[in-house]
């Protein structure tokens, strides 16, 4: 009878929004309490995978003349990198901008030194991982010259704001809000899906929009820059960091942290399992006692 019952009522293939927020809370707690070494290793892995995503986006779109097909293929390529990150448990800076605010919101204290340290470790680890892949690709000599021509086109698109002065920096900031709003939704959809195919599709849809729109994503730009910097990129390190990376980072914090995580947490606060909230409140109280 039990078999017939399960057959007549198949298991739902996705999680509800409140369950997604609960998952963010638990994931945020788990990642923040891992060792610093583990955080660094997982962050380096995520940076490497984001560089592979940048690599795939260029390879798949080489010599494609149609703008629509070019954007689609480059978006699919980048989605490969994000799928590797989400499914491997690696730690991406812009992903934790979605996970941590949900965790923080349920705690009785605001952003602690431990959280700030975690953010810093993750950010540095992502950049190191991307640079390591860029170095290996350069040393390997595996890629043809036309690959780097295609890569420089991507970097020119990312750095076009640098020629617009102060207003260009502001535009990068707003573009970055849009970028991590979409990447945050990719995290939501990937968490909602209960199978691997659903997770990959949930990741791909927002990532294709983000890539096609040339929205500024700090870690994605790390991936492109890390591959191109050893091959004669016309912009200097300081131009990339000050005119693109920094404003993109702050925009990404808002896009993922506020427009995805905090809004969902507030909207579905009443539907979150009381046991999850109680567990976080007890953990927060214990943390305060230990100070």
Secondary structure, 3 states (H helix, E strand, C coil): CHHHHHHHCCCCCECCHHHHHHHHHHHHHHHHCCCHHHHHHHHHHHHHHHHHHHHHHHHHHCCCCCHHHHHHHHHHHHHHHHHHHHHHCCCCHHHHHHHHHHHHHCCCCCCCHHHHHHHHHHHHHHHHHHHHHHHHHHHHCCCCHHHHHHHHHHHHHHCHHHHHHHHHHHHHHHHHHHHHHHHHHHHHHHHHECCHHHHHHHHHHHHHHHHHCCCCCHHHHHHHHHHHHHHCCCCCHHHHHHHHHHHHHHHHHHHHHHHHHHHHHHHCHHHCCHHHHHHHHHHHHHHHHHC
